[in-house]
């Protein structure tokens, strides 16, 4: 290092002093790459170049490319899942009888906030949409690990709020809910196609409000 300073040469990428900082840099760059190119189209060497580390550093911190993808998904997926748990806890603490619109809003809000939290959050939403469209077993496993605990809690809460609708039906309708909001988060441009450009740039809060109204009607629809 002393010789590098004396010669004025830039120090090449290597083992950083701050492990957590470099882990975050690698995860940030991997998230952007996976969102843009998908798992198959992403090269570890490109992530290393963007993060200014060598490939051995990525293997040191994360192991294989599959394990790096898992770490990327769990990082922001965990934030969303924890947010859902916390919002449901708050609703149950208030009076213990949240309404269907309140439950839907609480479920969607952490994902909505992630979408608008910056480039990394928006990239994760795109990555998440890719994974939801992927039928491979590893994709199903990741979704189960990250989201199923919170999803089951919301299904239970909705079952209590809608005693006239069987839990099995509510579970199916929650699958419809997930598909709907994932599409809306990733294809808002279609709104202007369908409205012939009249809607302009949809406001995030108004769009969430309209989505909650729509999904409430679906979840509470008559059985016949």
Secondary structure, 3 states (H helix, E strand, C coil): CHHHHHHCCCCCCCCCCCHHHHHHHHHHHHHHHHHHHHHHHCCHHHHHHHHCCCHHHHHHHHCCHHHHHHHHHHHHHHHHHHHHHHHHHHHHHHCCCCCHHHHHHHHHHHHHHHHCCCHHHHHHHHHHHHHHCCCCHHHHHHHHHHHHHHHHHHHHHHHHHCCCCCHHHHHHHHHHHHHHHHHHHHCCHHHHHHCCCCCCCCCHHHHHHHHHHHHHHHHCCCCC
